[in-house]
Amino acid sequence: MAHFGVWGSPQPVLGPGPVADHPSISPAGDLAYEYSVEDEHLWRIELKDAIHGTPASALFSSKSSNLMPQFSPDGRKIAFEGDRSGYEEIWICDADGSNPEQVTKLEEFSGTPRWSPDGRNLAFDSRREQHSGIYTVDVLDRSVRSLATFSDADSVVPSWSRDGQWIYFASDHASKTFHLWKVPVKGGVPVEVTKNSGFAAFESLDGAYVFYAKLSEPGIWRVPRGGGSESQFWRGPGPDNWGNWAVSKDAIYFIESKRGAKSVIERLDLETKRISQVATLERPSFYGLTVSPGKSIIFSQPDREEHDLVLTKLFR
């Protein structure tokens, strides 16, 4: 017969800071683990300068991760996820990288911020409970609100409809794969958008279509906003690049990244589907891209990656 002891509540061993992975405890009670430090910086390039081969410049220097940037609708602010406080939180800064401000203080893994059309709120995902959920935060008073998504599944990577009435997100609710859903901003029952898989959605600027990526297949897909046939719009970069594209008025800008090779920013014309190269980056980039109304591009690039083994003697 099995005997079950009484277990206490889990307690953190290490405080906030760089990532600690793969712990192992020896019979003598020593703790070994992998200590990882990764810095991803935000970089900026102007489209008019990229034509002449002008390299990108760092938006700001910070020994931390700065991921998934997005310009505000007026191009004056940038939202991003960063861990400089010790936790992944939502931050904003001016378009030139100045005046960084921490918007959320949830002390949980929060990311992929997306601006509302009026620039007043940000939607983001956060693992505050057992599963990730979709939240909004008012950038002025910092109030956080949870949207009714699913308590039995992960809901991630939100974006707003152009009229500001809906928030799209991906969820594995009732499925082994992620599908696209949308939920009213004021709260309500989520509505399924795609019958097949879907991830990381953006509406076209005219609100006619919802463009989206997939985790299982390359390319950009689309479905009419009101529902209808789901079709592959363009067979583009692989599923690793689900966060590296942005929709503008007449084009989709994206990063073509391959492990061990330089990344390339390219432009897909929405009318002709012709591809043109915008810029070559010095390092592979997998952590987000955004385009401002004034045609500036911000992207996240890994600039430092260190891994060490740490041994703590007599841990017990």
C-alpha positions in Angstrom: 0.0 0.0 0.0 1.3 3.4 -0.9 1.8 6.0 1.8 1.4 9.7 1.1 3.1 12.4 3.2 1.9 15.9 3.8 3.4 18.4 1.4 3.8 22.1 2.2 3.3 25.0 -0.2 6.1 25.5 -2.8 8.5 28.2 -1.9 10.9 30.1 -4.3 14.5 29.0 -3.9 16.0 31.9 -5.9 14.7 35.5 -6.0 13.8 37.4 -9.1 16.6 37.7 -11.7 18.2 35.7 -14.5 16.7 32.4 -15.5 17.6 29.3 -13.5 17.0 25.9 -15.2 17.5 22.2 -14.9 18.0 21.9 -11.1 19.6 18.7 -9.7 20.2 17.8 -6.1 23.0 15.3 -5.1 22.7 12.6 -2.4 24.8 14.9 -0.2 22.3 17.7 -0.6 24.2 20.0 -3.0 22.1 21.9 -5.6 23.4 22.4 -9.2 21.5 24.4 -11.8 22.0 26.3 -15.1 22.2 30.0 -14.6 21.2 31.9 -17.8 21.6 35.6 -18.7 20.2 36.8 -22.0 19.9 40.5 -23.1 17.6 41.4 -26.0 17.7 45.0 -27.0 15.3 47.1 -29.1 16.8 48.4 -32.3 15.5 51.0 -34.7 15.9 51.5 -38.4 14.2 54.1 -40.7 12.9 52.8 -44.0 14.3 55.8 -45.9 17.7 55.1 -44.4 17.6 51.4 -44.9 17.4 51.9 -48.7 20.9 53.5 -48.5 22.3 50.7 -46.3 22.3 52.7 -43.1 22.6 50.2 -40.2 20.1 50.0 -37.4 20.8 51.7 -34.1 20.1 50.6 -30.5 17.0 52.3 -29.0 18.5 52.1 -25.5 21.0 50.1 -23.6 19.7 47.8 -20.8 21.1 44.6 -19.3 17.7 42.9 -19.6 15.3 41.3 -22.0 13.2 43.7 -24.1 10.8 41.8 -26.3 7.7 42.1 -28.5 7.7 45.9 -29.2 4.7 47.7 -30.6 4.2 51.3 -31.7 1.3 53.2 -30.4 -1.2 54.2 -33.1 0.2 57.8 -33.2 3.8 56.5 -33.3 4.8 58.4 -30.2 5.1 55.5 -27.8 6.5 52.0 -27.8 5.1 49.2 -25.6 7.3 46.1 -24.9 7.8 43.4 -22.4 10.8 43.6 -20.2 12.4 42.0 -17.2 14.5 44.8 -15.8 12.3 44.8 -12.6 13.1 41.1 -12.1 9.9 39.8 -13.6 8.5 39.9 -17.2 6.3 43.0 -17.1 4.7 45.5 -19.5 6.7 48.7 -20.2 6.3 51.7 -22.4 8.8 54.4 -23.6 8.9 57.3 -25.9 9.5 56.5 -29.6 13.2 57.5 -29.3 13.7 55.1 -26.3 13.6 57.7 -23.6 11.4 57.8 -20.5 10.9 54.0 -19.9 8.0 53.4 -17.5 6.8 50.1 -16.0 3.1 49.8 -16.6 2.3 46.5 -14.8 3.6 45.3 -11.5 2.0 41.8 -11.4 5.2 39.9 -10.6 4.2 37.3 -13.0 5.2 36.4 -16.6 3.4 39.0 -18.7 4.0 39.8 -22.3 3.0 40.6 -26.0 1.5 44.0 -25.3 -0.8 45.5 -28.0 -2.2 49.0 -28.1 -5.9 49.9 -28.4 -6.8 52.0 -31.4 -7.2 55.1 -29.2 -3.8 54.5 -27.5 -5.4 54.5 -24.0 -5.1 50.8 -23.2 -2.8 47.8 -23.7 -3.9 44.2 -24.1 -1.4 41.6 -22.9 -1.2 38.0 -21.7 -0.1 37.0 -18.3 0.2 33.7 -16.3 -1.3 35.0 -13.1 -3.1 31.7 -12.4 -2.7 28.1 -13.6 -3.2 29.1 -17.2 -2.3 32.2 -19.2 -5.1 34.7 -19.7 -5.8 38.0 -21.5 -5.8 41.3 -19.6 -5.9 45.0 -20.4 -4.2 47.8 -18.6 -5.0 51.5 -18.7 -1.7 53.3 -19.5 -2.7 56.4 -17.5 -4.0 55.0 -14.2 -2.4 51.6 -14.5 -5.6 49.7 -13.6 -5.5 46.1 -14.8 -8.7 44.2 -15.9 -9.1 40.5 -16.7 -11.1 39.5 -19.8 -13.3 36.4 -19.7 -11.3 33.9 -21.7 -10.9 30.2 -20.5 -10.0 28.9 -17.1 -9.1 25.4 -18.5 -6.7 26.6 -21.3 -4.0 29.0 -22.2 -5.0 32.3 -23.9 -2.1 34.3 -25.3 -0.9 36.9 -27.9 -3.8 39.4 -28.0 -4.5 42.2 -30.5 -7.3 44.7 -31.0 -9.9 45.0 -33.8 -9.6 48.3 -35.6 -12.8 49.6 -34.2 -11.6 48.8 -30.6 -14.6 46.6 -29.8 -12.9 43.2 -29.8 -9.6 41.6 -28.8 -8.3 38.6 -30.7 -6.2 36.0 -29.0 -5.0 32.4 -29.5 -6.1 29.6 -27.2 -5.9 25.8 -27.0 -9.3 25.6 -25.5 -11.1 22.3 -26.4 -8.2 21.5 -28.8 -4.7 20.2 -28.9 -3.6 23.1 -31.1 -4.1 26.9 -30.8 -7.0 28.5 -32.6 -7.9 32.1 -33.0 -10.7 33.5 -30.8 -12.1 37.0 -30.1 -13.7 38.4 -27.0 -15.7 41.7 -26.5 -13.5 44.4 -24.9 -16.3 45.0 -22.4 -16.3 41.3 -21.5 -18.4 38.4 -22.6 -18.3 35.0 -24.2 -15.3 34.3 -26.5 -16.2 33.7 -30.2 -14.1 31.2 -32.3 -12.6 32.9 -35.3 -10.7 30.0 -37.0 -11.8 26.4 -37.3 -8.3 25.4 -38.2 -5.2 26.4 -36.2 -4.2 30.0 -35.8 -1.9 32.2 -33.7 -0.8 35.9 -33.5 -3.5 37.8 -35.4 -3.8 41.4 -36.7 -6.7 43.0 -38.5 -6.0 44.7 -41.8 -6.1 48.5 -41.5 -9.5 48.6 -43.3 -10.9 46.0 -40.9 -11.9 43.7 -43.7 -9.6 40.7 -42.9 -7.9 39.1 -40.0 -4.3 38.1 -40.9 -2.6 35.5 -38.7 0.3 33.1 -38.3 0.3 29.5 -37.3 2.7 27.5 -35.0 2.5 24.4 -37.1 2.9 25.8 -40.7 4.8 28.6 -42.4 3.2 31.7 -43.9 0.6 34.3 -43.3 -3.1 33.3 -43.4 -6.3 35.4 -43.5 -10.0 35.1 -42.8 -12.7 37.7 -43.4 -13.5 39.6 -40.2 -17.1 38.5 -40.3 -16.2 34.9 -40.9 -15.7 32.8 -44.0 -13.1 30.8 -45.8 -9.7 30.6 -44.1 -6.9 30.8 -46.7 -3.1 31.1 -46.9 -2.4 34.6 -48.1 1.3 34.1 -48.5 3.7 31.2 -47.9 6.3 33.1 -46.0 8.7 32.6 -43.0 8.5 29.6 -40.8 6.4 29.2 -37.7 9.4 30.3 -35.5 8.7 33.8 -36.8 5.1 34.1 -35.6 5.9 37.4 -33.7 8.1 39.0 -36.4 5.6 40.7 -38.6 3.5 43.8 -38.7 0.6 45.0 -40.9 0.7 48.5 -42.4 -1.7 50.2 -44.8 -0.3 48.6 -48.0 2.2 46.0 -46.9 3.2 43.4 -44.3 6.7 43.8 -43.0 8.4 40.8 -41.6 11.8 39.4 -40.4 13.1 36.3 -42.2 15.3 34.6 -39.6 17.2 31.4 -39.9 19.2 29.9 -37.0 22.9 30.6 -37.5 22.3 33.2 -40.3 21.7 36.9 -40.5 18.1 38.1 -40.4 16.5 40.1 -43.2 13.6 42.5 -43.0 11.4 42.2 -46.0 8.2 43.9 -47.3 5.3 42.0 -48.8 3.1 44.2 -50.9 -0.6 43.5 -50.0 -1.8 44.1 -53.6 0.8 42.5 -55.8 2.3 40.1 -53.2 5.8 41.1 -54.4 8.6 40.8 -51.9 11.3 43.4 -51.5 14.2 43.5 -49.1 14.3 46.3 -46.7 17.4 45.7 -44.6 19.9 43.1 -43.5 20.4 42.7 -39.7 23.6 41.8 -38.0 22.1 39.0 -35.8 19.2 36.6 -36.0 16.1 38.1 -34.5 13.1 36.2 -33.2 11.5 38.5 -30.6 9.2 40.9 -32.3 8.9 43.7 -34.9 6.7 46.8 -35.3 6.3 49.5 -37.9 5.2 53.1 -37.1 2.9 55.3 -39.2 6.0 57.3 -40.1 7.7 54.1 -41.4 10.2 53.5 -38.6 10.9 49.9 -37.7 11.6 48.7 -34.2 12.8 45.1 -33.6 14.2 43.1 -30.8 17.6 41.5 -31.2 19.5 39.2 -28.8 22.8 40.9 -28.0 24.1 38.7 -25.1 23.6 35.1 -24.2 25.5 33.4 -21.4 24.9 30.1 -19.6 26.8 29.0 -16.5 26.6 26.0 -14.1 26.1 27.0 -10.5 26.7 24.7 -7.5 25.2 25.5 -4.0 26.9 23.4 -1.4 24.8 21.7 1.4 21.6 23.2 -0.1 19.4 21.1 2.3 
